[in-house]
Amino acid sequence: MLASVHGATRLGLDQELCLLLARAGLGEDAVAAVRLRGAGRDYGVILPTRRTWRHSQLRSLVHAVGVRAIAGGHRVLIVPPDDVQREPRLANAHHIFQRKLVPSCGDLDLVARHIEVLGGEASLATCEAALASPLAEERIFGLVFAGHLEIDLSIVLTDRSVVRLRQPGWTFDWAALGWRLLRSDGDDPVASSEAAAASRRR
C-alpha cells in the first residue's frame, strides 16, 4: 500500500520469490514477498517480519535468497519492517488509500490551475475548495494515488498539508521511499546504510 500511494502498482504475491524463501526455510510467518511495478519495470519486494530482521541468521538467509533471485534476472528489494511501519508515513498512506475516489473529469485541470496560480504549491484545504465538492478531499487523494499530485507523507496530514503537481516526465523512484535495490554483487544496501547511520551517531 505504501509503495502504491507513491506511484507503484501492486501485482500481488511474488510466487517465485515466495517459493525460493520457502525452500530456504522461511515461511509466511517469517517473511512475505510481493511483486510491484514502477516505471514500467517489475520488482520483487521481500518484507521480513521484525523477528526475522532481528535474528542475524534468518536475516542472512533472506539476503541470500534475494541475491539468488537477482542472479536469475530479477530486480529485488529487501525492506526492513521499521521502514514499512514508519509513522506518520504509514498512517497517511492508509488514509489516502482507504479514502481515495476516482477523480471526476476536469478535477486535475482545476487543481493544477489552482496550484500554479499559488506558485507551485497549495494547501490541501484550498485544493478542496477549488473543486467545490463534498467529496473533494477523496477526489484529491485519487489524484495523488494516480500519480498526478504529491503530498509529503512524512508529516501528519492536515488541512494545511502542502499539495504539489508531479513534475512533467515524472516516473516512480524507490528513492522516494528511501528503499534501494539489492545489488548483483551481493552487497546489502540496508546493512551499509545502517552502518553509516551508526557511524554518524558516534
Residue frames as a rotation matrix with the C-alpha (Angstrom) as fourth column:
MET 1
0.564 0.826 0.000 0.00
0.826 -0.564 0.000 0.00
0.000 0.000 -1.000 0.00
LEU 2
0.402 -0.489 -0.774 2.78
0.215 -0.771 0.599 2.43
-0.890 -0.407 -0.205 0.92
ALA 3
-0.698 -0.700 0.150 4.51
0.264 -0.057 0.963 1.95
-0.665 0.712 0.225 -2.44
SER 4
-0.233 0.701 0.674 1.15
0.971 0.135 0.196 2.15
0.047 0.700 -0.712 -4.26
VAL 5
0.728 0.508 -0.462 0.42
0.571 -0.821 -0.002 5.59
-0.380 -0.262 -0.887 -2.82
HIS 6
0.075 -0.796 -0.601 3.87
-0.140 -0.605 0.784 6.68
-0.987 0.025 -0.157 -4.05
GLY 7
0.187 0.102 -0.977 3.07
-0.906 -0.367 -0.212 5.56
-0.380 0.925 0.024 -7.60
ALA 8
-0.873 -0.475 -0.112 3.90
-0.484 0.812 0.325 1.85
-0.063 0.338 -0.939 -7.82
THR 9
0.172 0.926 -0.336 1.34
-0.902 0.284 0.324 -0.79
0.395 0.247 0.885 -8.86
ARG 10
-0.387 -0.258 0.885 0.92
-0.696 0.711 -0.096 -3.89
-0.605 -0.654 -0.455 -6.71
LEU 11
-0.232 0.216 -0.948 0.69
-0.838 0.451 0.308 -7.06
0.495 0.866 0.077 -8.79
GLY 12
0.826 0.556 -0.094 0.08
-0.409 0.706 0.578 -9.47
0.388 -0.439 0.810 -5.91
LEU 13
0.656 -0.594 0.465 2.34
-0.231 0.428 0.874 -12.00
-0.718 -0.680 0.144 -4.24
ASP 14
0.126 -0.703 -0.700 5.65
-0.978 0.029 -0.206 -12.78
0.165 0.710 -0.684 -5.90
GLN 15
0.910 0.385 0.154 5.14
-0.408 0.897 0.167 -16.53
-0.074 -0.215 0.974 -6.17
GLU 16
0.581 -0.756 -0.302 8.66
0.189 0.486 -0.853 -17.23
0.792 0.439 0.425 -7.42
LEU 17
-0.334 -0.694 0.638 10.26
-0.500 -0.443 -0.744 -15.35
0.799 -0.567 -0.199 -4.53
CYS 18
0.336 0.550 0.765 7.85
-0.942 0.189 0.278 -16.98
0.008 -0.814 0.581 -2.06
LEU 19
0.961 0.010 -0.275 8.95
-0.059 0.983 -0.171 -20.39
0.269 0.181 0.946 -3.34
LEU 20
0.109 -0.994 -0.021 12.66
0.114 0.033 -0.993 -19.52
0.987 0.106 0.117 -3.03
LEU 21
-0.277 -0.156 0.948 12.09
-0.816 -0.484 -0.318 -18.22
0.508 -0.861 0.007 0.51
ALA 22
0.687 0.614 0.387 10.12
-0.725 0.607 0.325 -21.33
-0.035 -0.505 0.863 1.49
ARG 23
0.767 -0.462 -0.446 12.89
0.176 0.819 -0.546 -23.59
0.617 0.340 0.709 0.16
ALA 24
-0.298 -0.901 0.315 15.31
-0.091 -0.301 -0.949 -21.68
0.950 -0.311 0.008 2.40
GLY 25
-0.464 0.184 -0.867 13.09
0.802 0.503 -0.323 -22.45
0.377 -0.844 -0.381 5.39
LEU 26
-0.954 0.147 -0.263 11.42
-0.015 -0.895 -0.445 -19.03
-0.301 -0.421 0.856 5.54
GLY 27
-0.469 0.857 0.213 7.65
0.880 0.431 0.201 -19.42
0.081 0.282 -0.956 5.68
GLU 28
0.050 0.615 0.787 4.80
0.460 -0.714 0.528 -16.91
0.886 0.336 -0.319 5.72
ASP 29
0.867 0.262 -0.424 5.33
0.486 -0.260 0.834 -16.34
0.108 -0.929 -0.353 9.45
ALA 30
0.141 -0.925 -0.353 8.89
0.740 -0.138 0.658 -15.14
-0.657 -0.354 0.665 8.76
VAL 31
-0.742 -0.452 -0.496 8.70
-0.031 -0.716 0.698 -13.14
-0.670 0.533 0.517 5.55
ALA 32
0.488 0.840 0.238 6.39
0.337 0.070 -0.939 -12.01
-0.805 0.538 -0.249 2.75
ALA 33
-0.728 -0.685 0.031 7.19
0.282 -0.257 0.924 -11.27
-0.625 0.681 0.380 -0.89
VAL 34
0.442 0.891 -0.101 5.13
0.321 -0.262 -0.910 -9.08
-0.837 0.370 -0.402 -3.20
ARG 35
-0.421 -0.500 0.757 5.52
0.890 -0.066 0.451 -8.01
-0.175 0.864 0.473 -6.81
LEU 36
0.345 0.452 -0.823 5.28
0.287 -0.885 -0.366 -4.32
-0.894 -0.109 -0.435 -7.68
ARG 37
0.108 -0.285 0.953 5.52
0.989 -0.069 -0.132 -2.44
0.103 0.956 0.274 -10.96
GLY 38
0.561 0.013 -0.828 7.08
0.267 -0.949 0.166 1.00
-0.784 -0.314 -0.536 -11.19
ALA 39
0.096 -0.502 -0.860 8.29
-0.709 -0.641 0.295 2.99
-0.699 0.581 -0.417 -14.20
GLY 40
0.538 0.255 -0.803 7.39
-0.822 0.373 -0.432 0.08
0.189 0.892 0.410 -16.47
ARG 41
-0.411 -0.729 -0.548 9.51
-0.467 0.684 -0.560 -2.48
0.783 0.026 -0.621 -14.60
ASP 42
0.725 0.637 -0.260 8.57
-0.153 0.518 0.842 -5.28
0.671 -0.570 0.473 -12.23
TYR 43
-0.373 -0.821 0.433 10.23
-0.651 -0.101 -0.752 -5.67
0.661 -0.562 -0.497 -8.84
GLY 44
0.277 0.364 -0.889 10.15
0.455 0.766 0.455 -8.34
0.846 -0.530 0.047 -6.16
VAL 45
-0.105 -0.240 0.965 9.92
-0.654 -0.714 -0.249 -6.81
0.749 -0.658 -0.082 -2.70
ILE 46
-0.141 -0.047 -0.989 10.85
0.516 0.849 -0.114 -9.00
0.845 -0.526 -0.095 0.28
LEU 47
0.100 0.323 0.941 9.27
-0.603 -0.733 0.315 -7.96
0.792 -0.599 0.121 3.58
PRO 48
-0.530 -0.354 -0.771 10.78
0.332 0.750 -0.572 -9.71
0.780 -0.559 -0.280 6.62
THR 49
0.702 0.692 -0.166 8.96
0.380 -0.166 0.910 -9.71
0.602 -0.702 -0.380 9.97
ARG 50
0.576 -0.484 0.659 10.56
-0.726 -0.674 0.139 -7.95
0.377 -0.559 -0.739 12.95
ARG 51
0.709 -0.295 0.641 11.60
-0.301 0.695 0.653 -11.30
-0.638 -0.656 0.403 14.42
THR 52
0.735 -0.428 0.526 13.28
0.671 0.572 -0.472 -12.35
-0.099 0.700 0.708 11.18
TRP 53
0.662 -0.463 0.590 15.01
0.060 -0.752 -0.657 -9.00
0.747 0.470 -0.469 10.76
ARG 54
0.552 -0.418 0.722 16.43
-0.818 -0.439 0.372 -9.06
0.162 -0.795 -0.584 14.29
HIS 55
0.685 -0.310 0.660 17.67
-0.038 0.889 0.457 -12.65
-0.728 -0.338 0.597 14.00
SER 56
0.016 -0.775 -0.632 21.04
-0.753 -0.425 0.502 -12.46
-0.658 0.468 -0.590 12.25
GLN 57
-0.759 -0.323 0.565 20.87
0.035 0.847 0.531 -15.98
-0.650 0.422 -0.632 10.79
LEU 58
0.102 0.888 0.449 17.36
0.758 0.223 -0.613 -15.51
-0.645 0.402 -0.650 9.40
ARG 59
0.650 0.088 -0.755 18.25
-0.222 -0.928 -0.299 -12.09
-0.727 0.362 -0.583 8.05
SER 60
-0.417 -0.877 -0.238 21.26
-0.599 0.068 0.798 -13.59
-0.684 0.475 -0.554 6.26
LEU 61
-0.548 0.308 0.778 19.00
0.533 0.845 0.040 -16.24
-0.645 0.436 -0.627 4.73
VAL 62
0.579 0.798 -0.167 16.67
0.431 -0.473 -0.768 -13.54
-0.692 0.373 -0.618 3.40
HIS 63
0.337 -0.545 -0.768 19.61
-0.639 -0.731 0.239 -11.71
-0.691 0.410 -0.595 1.87
ALA 64
-0.685 -0.635 0.356 20.96
-0.222 0.648 0.728 -14.91
-0.694 0.420 -0.585 0.29
VAL 65
-0.079 0.750 0.656 17.57
0.757 0.473 -0.450 -15.60
-0.648 0.461 -0.606 -1.32
GLY 66
0.730 0.347 -0.589 17.49
-0.003 -0.860 -0.511 -12.05
-0.684 0.374 -0.627 -2.70
VAL 67
-0.141 -0.881 -0.451 20.95
-0.717 -0.223 0.660 -12.44
-0.682 0.416 -0.601 -4.23
ARG 68
-0.668 -0.048 0.742 19.90
0.281 0.908 0.312 -15.77
-0.689 0.417 -0.593 -5.76
ALA 69
0.382 0.898 0.217 16.84
0.646 -0.092 -0.758 -14.14
-0.661 0.430 -0.615 -7.32
ILE 70
0.529 -0.282 -0.801 18.99
-0.496 -0.868 -0.022 -11.34
-0.689 0.409 -0.599 -8.78
ALA 71
-0.590 -0.797 0.126 21.26
-0.412 0.432 0.802 -13.96
-0.694 0.422 -0.583 -10.35
GLY 72
-0.442 0.525 0.728 18.12
0.695 0.713 -0.092 -15.32
-0.567 0.465 -0.680 -12.01
GLY 73
-0.719 0.042 0.694 17.41
0.572 -0.531 0.625 -11.96
0.395 0.846 0.358 -13.61
HIS 74
0.362 0.918 -0.163 15.02
0.842 -0.247 0.480 -10.43
0.400 -0.311 -0.862 -11.06
ARG 75
-0.411 -0.356 0.840 15.05
-0.101 -0.897 -0.430 -6.93
0.906 -0.262 0.333 -9.57
VAL 76
0.226 0.434 -0.872 14.77
0.722 0.526 0.449 -7.30
0.654 -0.731 -0.194 -5.81
LEU 77
-0.207 -0.240 0.948 14.41
-0.517 -0.796 -0.315 -5.07
0.831 -0.555 0.041 -2.78
ILE 78
-0.174 0.164 -0.971 14.58
0.785 0.619 -0.037 -6.16
0.595 -0.768 -0.236 0.86
VAL 79
-0.096 0.257 0.962 12.70
-0.219 -0.948 0.231 -3.71
0.971 -0.189 0.147 3.06
PRO 80
-0.914 -0.275 -0.300 13.22
0.226 0.269 -0.936 -3.64
0.338 -0.923 -0.184 6.86
PRO 81
-0.111 0.951 -0.288 9.98
0.928 0.203 0.312 -3.76
0.355 -0.233 -0.906 8.89
ASP 82
-0.137 0.030 -0.990 10.75
0.669 -0.734 -0.115 -0.43
-0.731 -0.678 0.081 10.56
ASP 83
-0.947 -0.224 -0.230 10.90
-0.021 -0.672 0.740 1.23
-0.321 0.706 0.632 7.14
VAL 84
-0.619 0.781 0.079 7.47
0.430 0.253 0.867 -0.11
0.657 0.571 -0.493 6.22
GLN 85
0.190 0.779 -0.598 5.88
0.910 0.089 0.405 0.77
0.368 -0.621 -0.692 9.55
ARG 86
-0.800 -0.560 -0.213 7.41
0.599 -0.744 -0.296 4.22
0.008 -0.365 0.931 9.97
GLU 87
0.342 0.936 -0.088 4.88
0.940 -0.340 0.039 6.75
0.007 -0.096 -0.995 11.23
PRO 88
-0.110 0.994 0.020 3.17
-0.280 -0.012 -0.960 9.00
-0.954 -0.112 0.279 10.35
ARG 89
-0.639 -0.206 -0.741 4.04
-0.744 -0.080 0.664 7.91
-0.196 0.975 -0.102 6.80
LEU 90
-0.960 0.267 -0.083 2.24
0.233 0.929 0.287 4.55
0.154 0.257 -0.954 7.02
ALA 91
-0.352 0.875 -0.334 -0.90
0.604 -0.060 -0.795 6.01
-0.715 -0.481 -0.507 8.64
ASN 92
-0.206 0.226 -0.952 -1.01
-0.514 -0.853 -0.091 8.74
-0.833 0.471 0.292 5.98
ALA 93
-0.852 -0.157 -0.500 -0.70
-0.518 0.397 0.758 6.17
0.079 0.904 -0.420 3.20
HIS 94
-0.779 0.626 -0.036 -3.52
0.611 0.746 -0.263 4.10
-0.138 -0.227 -0.964 4.74
HIS 95
-0.205 0.722 -0.661 -5.70
0.226 -0.622 -0.750 7.20
-0.952 -0.303 -0.035 4.99
ILE 96
-0.369 0.001 -0.930 -5.17
-0.780 -0.544 0.309 8.18
-0.505 0.839 0.202 1.35
PHE 97
-0.957 -0.063 -0.283 -5.59
-0.221 0.789 0.573 4.61
0.187 0.611 -0.769 0.08
GLN 98
-0.694 0.711 -0.115 -8.80
0.671 0.581 -0.461 3.97
-0.260 -0.397 -0.880 2.01
ARG 99
-0.014 0.739 -0.673 -10.49
0.316 -0.635 -0.704 7.31
-0.949 -0.223 -0.225 1.27
LYS 100
-0.812 -0.387 -0.437 -9.45
-0.242 -0.457 0.856 7.87
-0.531 0.801 0.278 -2.35
LEU 101
0.364 0.881 0.304 -12.11
0.190 0.249 -0.950 8.14
-0.912 0.403 -0.076 -5.06
VAL 102
-0.238 -0.362 0.901 -11.72
0.954 0.087 0.287 8.10
-0.182 0.928 0.324 -8.82
PRO 103
-0.668 -0.050 -0.742 -11.41
0.112 -0.993 -0.035 11.79
-0.736 -0.107 0.669 -9.78
SER 104
0.491 0.858 0.147 -14.11
0.426 -0.089 -0.901 13.39
-0.760 0.505 -0.409 -11.89
CYS 105
0.121 -0.388 0.914 -13.36
0.975 -0.128 -0.183 14.66
0.188 0.913 0.363 -15.40
GLY 106
0.396 -0.026 0.918 -11.72
0.201 -0.973 -0.115 18.07
0.896 0.230 -0.380 -15.09
ASP 107
0.964 -0.023 -0.264 -10.55
0.261 -0.079 0.962 17.65
-0.043 -0.997 -0.070 -11.47
LEU 108
0.161 -0.987 -0.027 -6.88
0.922 0.141 0.361 17.61
-0.352 -0.083 0.932 -12.40
ASP 109
-0.207 -0.215 0.954 -7.17
0.709 -0.705 -0.006 20.75
0.675 0.675 0.298 -14.54
LEU 110
0.693 0.554 0.462 -8.96
0.081 -0.697 0.713 22.65
0.717 -0.456 -0.528 -11.75
VAL 111
0.882 -0.391 -0.264 -6.47
0.327 0.105 0.939 21.67
-0.340 -0.914 0.220 -9.07
ALA 112
0.021 -0.925 0.380 -3.46
0.993 0.065 0.103 22.18
-0.120 0.375 0.919 -11.37
ARG 113
0.065 0.058 0.996 -4.55
0.464 -0.886 0.022 25.72
0.884 0.460 -0.084 -12.25
HIS 114
0.929 0.330 0.169 -5.12
-0.008 -0.439 0.899 26.50
0.371 -0.836 -0.405 -8.57
ILE 115
0.623 -0.759 -0.189 -1.65
0.606 0.315 0.730 25.24
-0.495 -0.569 0.656 -7.61
GLU 116
-0.127 -0.691 0.711 0.02
0.966 -0.250 -0.070 27.11
0.227 0.678 0.699 -10.48
VAL 117
0.447 0.374 0.812 -1.70
0.230 -0.926 0.300 30.38
0.864 0.053 -0.500 -9.53
LEU 118
0.987 -0.033 0.156 -0.32
-0.159 -0.243 0.957 30.00
0.007 -0.969 -0.245 -6.00
GLY 119
0.389 -0.919 -0.064 3.23
-0.920 -0.384 -0.080 29.49
0.049 0.090 -0.995 -7.25
GLY 120
-0.246 -0.537 -0.807 3.55
-0.598 0.740 -0.310 25.73
0.763 0.406 -0.502 -7.44
GLU 121
-0.779 0.058 -0.624 2.08
0.436 0.766 -0.473 24.55
0.451 -0.640 -0.622 -4.15
ALA 122
-0.242 0.784 0.572 -1.17
-0.620 -0.578 0.531 24.89
0.747 -0.226 0.626 -2.22
SER 123
-0.720 0.044 0.693 -2.71
-0.624 0.394 -0.674 23.60
-0.303 -0.918 -0.257 0.98
LEU 124
-0.898 0.435 0.063 -5.00
0.437 0.866 0.245 20.58
0.052 0.247 -0.968 0.92
ALA 125
-0.238 0.857 -0.457 -7.86
0.572 -0.256 -0.779 22.79
-0.785 -0.446 -0.430 2.16
THR 126
-0.122 0.193 -0.974 -7.58
-0.524 -0.846 -0.102 25.30
-0.843 0.497 0.204 -0.69
CYS 127
-0.924 -0.176 -0.340 -7.30
-0.382 0.493 0.782 22.49
0.030 0.852 -0.522 -3.24
GLU 128
-0.651 0.759 0.014 -10.54
0.713 0.618 -0.332 21.07
-0.261 -0.207 -0.943 -1.85
ALA 129
-0.039 0.637 -0.770 -12.15
0.144 -0.759 -0.636 24.50
-0.989 -0.135 -0.062 -2.15
ALA 130
-0.608 -0.256 -0.751 -11.06
-0.647 -0.388 0.656 24.67
-0.460 0.885 0.070 -5.80
LEU 131
-0.953 0.280 -0.119 -13.09
0.158 0.790 0.592 21.52
0.260 0.545 -0.797 -6.51
ALA 132
-0.616 0.746 0.253 -16.09
-0.787 -0.577 -0.217 22.80
-0.016 -0.333 0.943 -4.53
SER 133
0.044 0.600 -0.799 -17.43
-0.387 0.747 0.541 19.30
0.921 0.285 0.265 -3.84
PRO 134
0.665 0.254 0.703 -18.42
-0.745 0.160 0.647 17.47
0.052 -0.954 0.296 -0.64
LEU 135
0.870 -0.371 0.324 -16.06
0.303 0.922 0.240 14.69
-0.388 -0.110 0.915 -1.76
ALA 136
0.830 -0.555 -0.050 -13.23
-0.436 -0.592 -0.678 17.00
0.347 0.584 -0.734 -2.80
GLU 137
0.156 -0.827 0.540 -10.67
-0.911 0.091 0.402 15.53
-0.381 -0.555 -0.740 -0.40
GLU 138
0.293 0.022 0.956 -11.37
0.006 1.000 -0.025 11.98
-0.956 0.013 0.293 -1.59
ARG 139
0.945 0.081 0.318 -11.02
0.314 0.058 -0.947 13.04
-0.095 0.995 0.030 -5.23
ILE 140
0.587 -0.807 0.063 -7.74
-0.777 -0.584 -0.235 14.83
0.227 0.089 -0.970 -4.49
PHE 141
0.035 -0.550 0.835 -6.49
-0.617 0.645 0.451 11.64
-0.786 -0.531 -0.317 -2.84
GLY 142
0.686 0.266 0.677 -7.49
0.329 0.716 -0.616 9.87
-0.648 0.645 0.404 -6.06
LEU 143
0.919 -0.394 0.016 -5.25
-0.201 -0.501 -0.842 12.27
0.340 0.770 -0.540 -7.99
VAL 144
0.205 -0.859 0.469 -2.41
-0.953 -0.066 0.295 11.57
-0.222 -0.507 -0.833 -5.54
PHE 145
0.207 -0.060 0.976 -2.89
-0.175 0.980 0.097 7.81
-0.962 -0.191 0.193 -5.94
ALA 146
0.879 0.190 0.438 -2.93
0.376 0.289 -0.880 8.16
-0.294 0.938 0.183 -9.74
GLY 147
0.011 -0.996 0.089 0.44
0.929 0.043 0.368 9.95
-0.371 0.078 0.925 -9.61
HIS 148
0.291 0.160 0.943 -0.73
0.688 -0.720 -0.090 13.43
0.664 0.676 -0.319 -10.67
LEU 149
0.578 -0.046 0.815 -0.21
-0.463 -0.841 0.281 15.15
0.672 -0.539 -0.507 -7.31
GLU 150
-0.148 -0.631 -0.761 2.15
0.501 0.616 -0.608 14.65
0.853 -0.471 0.225 -4.39
ILE 151
0.721 0.305 0.622 1.81
-0.421 -0.520 0.743 15.23
0.550 -0.798 -0.246 -0.66
ASP 152
-0.419 -0.904 0.084 4.61
-0.569 0.190 -0.800 14.85
0.707 -0.383 -0.594 1.89
LEU 153
0.519 0.680 -0.518 3.58
-0.091 0.647 0.757 11.75
0.850 -0.346 0.398 3.84
SER 154
-0.334 -0.730 -0.596 6.34
0.597 0.325 -0.733 12.13
0.729 -0.600 0.328 6.43
ILE 155
-0.970 0.123 0.210 4.25
-0.232 -0.734 -0.638 14.82
0.075 -0.667 0.741 8.17
VAL 156
-0.579 0.812 0.072 0.81
0.532 0.443 -0.721 14.21
-0.618 -0.379 -0.689 9.70
LEU 157
-0.640 0.417 0.645 -1.91
0.595 -0.261 0.760 15.01
0.485 0.871 -0.081 7.15
THR 158
-0.346 0.587 -0.732 -3.95
0.540 -0.514 -0.666 18.12
-0.767 -0.626 -0.139 7.96
ASP 159
0.731 0.659 0.178 -5.90
0.564 -0.436 -0.701 20.76
-0.384 0.613 -0.691 6.04
ARG 160
0.718 -0.514 -0.470 -2.60
-0.511 -0.847 0.146 22.65
-0.473 0.136 -0.871 5.78
SER 161
0.139 -0.671 0.728 -0.68
0.372 0.717 0.590 19.77
-0.918 0.189 0.349 4.17
VAL 162
-0.122 -0.294 -0.948 1.13
-0.654 -0.695 0.300 21.02
-0.747 0.656 -0.108 1.07
VAL 163
0.514 0.351 0.783 -0.02
0.395 0.713 -0.579 19.66
-0.762 0.607 0.228 -2.30
ARG 164
-0.228 -0.627 -0.745 2.22
-0.567 -0.536 0.625 19.88
-0.792 0.565 -0.234 -5.38
LEU 165
0.807 0.399 -0.436 1.95
-0.575 0.356 -0.737 18.80
-0.138 0.845 0.516 -9.00
ARG 166
0.430 -0.682 0.592 4.11
0.455 0.730 0.510 15.92
-0.780 0.050 0.624 -10.13
GLN 167
-0.142 -0.584 -0.799 6.79
-0.489 -0.660 0.570 17.22
-0.861 0.472 -0.192 -12.47
PRO 168
0.718 0.365 -0.593 6.41
-0.687 0.229 -0.690 16.53
-0.116 0.902 0.415 -16.23
GLY 169
0.213 -0.635 -0.743 8.09
-0.513 0.575 -0.638 13.27
0.832 0.517 -0.203 -17.10
TRP 170
-0.132 -0.232 0.964 7.93
-0.985 0.139 -0.101 12.07
-0.110 -0.963 -0.247 -13.50
THR 171
0.160 0.172 -0.972 8.46
-0.315 0.942 0.115 8.35
0.935 0.288 0.205 -13.06
PHE 172
0.964 0.250 0.087 8.30
-0.172 0.343 0.923 6.17
0.202 -0.905 0.374 -9.98
ASP 173
-0.017 -0.999 -0.032 11.55
-0.348 0.036 -0.937 6.03
0.937 -0.005 -0.348 -8.00
TRP 174
0.405 0.142 -0.903 12.23
0.629 0.674 0.388 3.81
0.663 -0.725 0.183 -4.98
ALA 175
-0.670 -0.742 -0.029 14.33
0.555 -0.475 -0.683 6.64
0.492 -0.474 0.730 -3.54
ALA 176
-0.256 0.670 0.697 11.06
-0.425 -0.725 0.542 8.43
0.868 -0.158 0.470 -2.70
LEU 177
0.820 0.556 -0.139 10.56
-0.172 0.470 0.866 5.75
0.546 -0.686 0.481 -0.05
GLY 178
0.267 -0.817 0.511 14.21
-0.960 -0.181 0.211 5.52
-0.080 -0.547 -0.833 0.91
TRP 179
0.630 -0.003 0.777 14.34
-0.088 0.993 0.076 1.93
-0.772 -0.116 0.625 -0.40
ARG 180
0.024 -0.719 -0.695 17.19
-0.947 -0.239 0.214 0.64
-0.320 0.653 -0.686 -2.54
LEU 181
0.779 0.229 -0.584 17.60
-0.506 0.780 -0.369 -2.27
0.371 0.583 0.723 -4.92
LEU 182
0.623 -0.591 0.513 19.67
-0.053 0.622 0.781 -5.22
-0.781 -0.513 0.356 -3.80
ARG 183
0.289 -0.604 -0.743 22.90
-0.917 -0.397 -0.034 -5.21
-0.275 0.691 -0.669 -5.80
SER 184
0.864 0.057 -0.501 24.10
-0.322 0.826 -0.462 -8.02
0.387 0.560 0.732 -8.03
ASP 185
-0.124 -0.984 -0.128 27.49
-0.376 0.166 -0.912 -8.03
0.918 -0.065 -0.390 -6.26
GLY 186
0.062 0.233 -0.970 25.75
0.649 0.729 0.217 -9.24
0.758 -0.643 -0.106 -3.11
ASP 187
-0.919 -0.382 0.099 26.32
0.195 -0.658 -0.727 -6.02
0.343 -0.649 0.679 -1.16
ASP 188
-0.101 0.901 -0.422 23.50
0.986 0.148 0.080 -5.32
0.134 -0.408 -0.903 1.31
PRO 189
-0.393 -0.066 0.917 22.38
0.275 -0.960 0.049 -1.68
0.878 0.272 0.395 0.84
VAL 190
0.696 0.689 0.202 20.34
-0.035 -0.249 0.968 -1.78
0.717 -0.681 -0.149 4.05
ALA 191
0.650 -0.534 -0.541 23.28
0.755 0.372 0.540 -3.01
-0.087 -0.759 0.645 6.12
SER 192
-0.358 -0.820 0.446 25.50
0.856 -0.479 -0.194 -0.37
0.372 0.313 0.874 4.52
SER 193
-0.068 0.410 0.910 23.07
-0.014 -0.912 0.410 2.44
0.998 0.016 0.068 5.35
GLU 194
0.900 0.383 -0.207 22.62
0.163 0.145 0.976 1.12
0.404 -0.912 0.068 8.91
ALA 195
0.255 -0.897 -0.362 26.40
0.966 0.216 0.144 1.04
-0.051 -0.386 0.921 9.39
ALA 196
-0.475 -0.401 0.783 26.71
0.540 -0.836 -0.100 4.60
0.695 0.375 0.613 8.06
ALA 197
0.405 0.717 0.567 23.95
-0.120 -0.573 0.811 5.78
0.906 -0.397 -0.146 10.41
ALA 198
0.851 -0.138 -0.507 25.64
0.517 0.393 0.760 4.11
0.095 -0.909 0.406 13.37
SER 199
-0.158 -0.984 0.084 28.95
0.971 -0.170 -0.167 5.75
0.178 0.056 0.982 12.44
ARG 200
-0.265 0.121 0.957 27.31
0.184 -0.968 0.173 9.20
0.947 0.222 0.234 12.34
ARG 201
0.755 0.645 0.118 25.88
-0.018 -0.159 0.987 8.68
0.655 -0.747 -0.109 15.84
ARG 202
0.403 -0.676 -0.617 29.33
0.899 0.417 0.131 8.06
0.169 -0.608 0.776 17.33
